[in-house]
Amino acid sequence: MAAITDTPADGLDGDPDAVIRKLYSHYAKALHGYVEQFCPDRASADDIVQETFIRAWRHLPQLSADDRPVGPWLFRVARNLLIDANRAARARPIAVPDQAAGEVGTDSGLDEVLDRQLVSAAIQHLSPAHQTVLVETFYRGGTMTTVARELGIPHGTARSRLHYALDAMRQQLQEHDAIAS
């Protein structure tokens, strides 16, 4: 049993717990180094290595009957477990981190949706000319010069329309706040 490294598995006879302890002492560090390259965190790598040795323990009779080295078998099992974990992670929805204690009871996602609806409603109250300049400038990232050129209006007219559009939106949103309060 002293030469478990790359010797055939015929040295795996005896007490299963003792055999696994020897395998672990010899291969755990190398397996962990291999597995950590592909895991998002140390805990996941620990789980993969642990499961590899559990499977080795379960398959000790087959491993001891086989004359091939145990090391490659352990690395193949670890590789298969990594593949399975990766597939499971892709199939699972993205985990949302827990909210901090101060944020419990608030849903910022809902707030964002409501804010978007308010802004969208405020934009609908603008004239088509004001809507166009506002959308082209803020939502499509155009500069005043490019917006004016695309709309075929003077630069000063585009600036004036944007000013009045923002002013009208500000009033609309303030009225909404006054009603909500």
C-alpha positions in Angstrom: 0.0 0.0 0.0 3.0 2.3 0.4 3.1 3.0 -3.4 -0.5 4.0 -4.2 0.8 6.7 -6.5 0.8 5.1 -9.9 0.8 1.5 -9.0 -2.0 -0.8 -10.0 -5.0 -0.9 -7.6 -4.1 -4.3 -6.2 -2.9 -2.5 -3.0 -6.4 -1.4 -2.2 -7.3 -4.4 -0.2 -8.0 -4.2 3.5 -9.9 -1.8 5.7 -11.9 0.5 3.3 -11.6 3.5 5.7 -7.8 3.1 6.0 -7.5 2.7 2.2 -9.5 5.9 1.6 -7.5 7.8 4.2 -4.3 6.8 2.4 -5.7 7.7 -1.0 -6.9 11.1 0.5 -3.5 11.8 2.0 -1.8 11.1 -1.3 -4.2 12.6 -3.9 -6.3 15.3 -2.1 -3.9 18.1 -2.6 -3.4 17.4 -6.3 -7.1 16.9 -6.8 -7.9 20.1 -5.0 -5.4 22.1 -7.1 -6.9 20.7 -10.3 -10.5 21.3 -9.2 -10.0 24.8 -7.9 -9.1 26.0 -11.4 -12.6 25.3 -12.5 -14.7 26.2 -9.4 -16.1 29.6 -8.6 -15.1 29.3 -4.9 -13.1 27.1 -2.5 -16.3 25.6 -1.0 -17.3 24.3 -4.4 -13.9 22.8 -4.9 -14.0 21.2 -1.5 -17.4 19.6 -2.4 -16.1 18.2 -5.7 -13.0 16.7 -4.0 -15.1 15.3 -1.2 -17.5 13.7 -3.6 -14.6 12.2 -5.6 -13.4 10.4 -2.5 -16.9 9.3 -1.6 -17.2 7.7 -5.0 -13.8 6.1 -4.6 -14.9 4.6 -1.3 -18.1 3.3 -2.9 -16.1 1.7 -5.8 -13.3 0.3 -3.7 -14.2 -3.4 -4.6 -14.1 -2.5 -8.4 -10.9 -0.4 -8.0 -9.1 -3.1 -6.1 -10.1 -5.7 -8.7 -8.7 -3.5 -11.5 -5.0 -3.6 -12.2 -4.9 0.0 -13.4 -3.6 3.0 -11.3 -6.1 4.8 -9.1 -4.9 8.4 -9.7 -6.2 8.7 -13.2 -9.5 7.3 -12.1 -9.8 9.9 -9.3 -9.0 12.7 -11.7 -11.6 11.4 -14.3 -14.3 11.3 -11.6 -13.4 14.8 -10.4 -13.6 16.0 -14.1 -17.0 14.4 -14.5 -18.2 16.0 -11.3 -17.0 19.4 -12.5 -18.9 18.9 -15.8 -22.0 17.9 -13.9 -21.8 20.9 -11.6 -21.3 23.2 -14.6 -24.3 21.8 -16.4 -26.4 22.1 -13.2 -25.3 25.7 -12.7 -26.3 26.6 -16.2 -29.7 24.9 -15.9 -30.4 26.6 -12.6 -31.7 30.2 -12.5 -29.3 32.8 -11.3 -29.2 33.1 -7.5 -30.1 36.5 -6.1 -28.0 37.5 -3.1 -29.8 37.9 0.2 -30.9 41.4 1.0 -29.2 43.3 3.8 -31.2 43.6 7.0 -31.9 47.3 6.4 -33.4 46.5 2.9 -35.8 43.8 4.0 -39.3 44.7 2.8 -38.2 46.9 0.0 -38.1 45.8 -3.6 -35.8 48.1 -5.6 -36.7 46.3 -8.8 -40.4 47.3 -8.3 -39.3 50.9 -7.7 -37.4 50.9 -10.9 -40.3 49.6 -12.9 -42.6 52.1 -11.4 -40.1 54.9 -12.1 -39.9 53.8 -15.7 -43.7 53.8 -16.0 -43.9 57.4 -14.5 -41.2 58.7 -16.9 -42.9 56.9 -19.9 -46.3 58.5 -18.9 -44.7 61.9 -18.6 -43.1 61.6 -22.0 -46.5 60.7 -23.5 -47.8 64.1 -22.4 -45.2 65.9 -24.4 -45.8 67.2 -28.0 -44.3 64.9 -30.7 -41.6 67.5 -31.5 -40.5 67.6 -27.8 -40.7 63.8 -27.5 -38.5 63.3 -30.5 -35.7 65.6 -29.3 -35.9 64.2 -25.8 -35.8 60.5 -26.9 -33.0 61.1 -29.4 -30.9 63.0 -26.9 -31.3 61.0 -23.7 -32.3 57.5 -24.8 -30.4 57.1 -28.0 -27.4 59.2 -26.9 -27.4 61.7 -29.7 -25.7 65.1 -29.3 -27.6 68.3 -29.9 -25.8 68.8 -33.2 -26.6 65.3 -34.5 -30.2 65.5 -33.3 -30.7 68.8 -35.0 -29.1 67.5 -38.2 -31.2 64.3 -38.2 -34.5 66.2 -37.6 -33.6 69.0 -40.1 -34.0 71.8 -37.6 -31.6 74.5 -36.4 -29.3 73.7 -33.4 -31.0 76.4 -31.3 -34.4 75.0 -32.0 -33.3 71.5 -30.9 -31.9 73.0 -27.7 -35.1 75.0 -27.0 -37.3 71.9 -27.6 -35.1 69.9 -25.2 -35.3 72.6 -22.6 -39.1 72.8 -22.8 -39.5 69.0 -22.9 -37.4 68.6 -19.7 -39.3 71.5 -18.1 -42.7 69.9 -19.0 -41.6 66.5 -17.7 -40.4 68.0 -14.5 -43.8 69.6 -13.9 -45.6 66.4 -14.8 -43.5 64.4 -12.3 -43.9 67.0 -9.6 -47.7 66.9 -10.1 -47.6 63.2 -9.7 -45.5 63.5 -6.5 -48.0 66.0 -5.2 -50.9 63.7 -5.9 -49.1 60.7 -4.4 -48.3 62.5 -1.2 
